[in-house]
Each structure stands twice: as structure tokens, then as C-alpha cells.
Amino acid sequence: QVRLVESGGGLVQAGDSLRLSCTQSGRPSLDLDMGWFRQAPGKEREFVAEISESSTRKEYADFARDRFTISRDNDRKTLYLQMDTLKPEDTAVYYCASGSVTSPSDSHAYGYWGQGTQVTVTP
């Protein structure tokens, strides 16, 4: 069974950068679309970004488009989210997900999920 494990979260100050990683493990190794979601305390899980298997398509939430960059390395089976100019409102648990995606912003379109990594941004 495919498993996804996020890493790279932490406690940073506003304006700092972080790069999150999500590594696929287990078998079989699948070539799937992948995305990032986040959930802040007391809030619903929301879409951040998505990337197609070949990296030819990238989708971003409005808040992420100018500051975040999604990428992937299929040889390493790893998904990345480069987050620049972080703001306190970016504080959330960030989850990676994979699946055969036709609606990138819909969490129900993804069949596999990681357990999340905490990002905390102080003023």
C-alpha cells in the first residue's frame, strides 16, 4: 500500500521560508497527481496547490499563487512545497495527498493522505 510522509514543518517568523517534503513509500510505486492541503485550528481543510504526474500542470489557491511553489521529483518519489514570505495566517497542519485527480481543489478527489506536518508562523 502507498504511504505518504510529510516533513519540513517547523516554527518560523513572518517573512521566513520553509520547504515541505512528502515522500511516497511502500509498494506499489504509483505515478499519480499530488497536492497539498492545510488545516488551521478551528478551520476546514483547504486546498493549497496541486501538480500533475508529469509536472506539466500546476494549480494554486489564490493565497498561495505568488508565494508558494509546488514541485516534484518522480525519481525520488517526493513532492515539495516551497513556501516563501510566510505569514502568521499560514499557520496550519499541512497535508500531502495523491490520486487520479480531475478536481484539484476537492479533497475528495485524492485517495492517499499523509499525516501532516505542523507549520507555525509567529509575527
Secondary structure, DSSP 8 states (H G I E B T S, - for coil): --EEEEE--EEEETT--EEEEEEEESSS----EEEEEEE-TTS--EEEEEE-TTS--EEE-TTTTTTEEEEEETTTTEEEEEE-S--GGG-EEEEEEEE--SSTT-GGG--EE---EEEEEE-
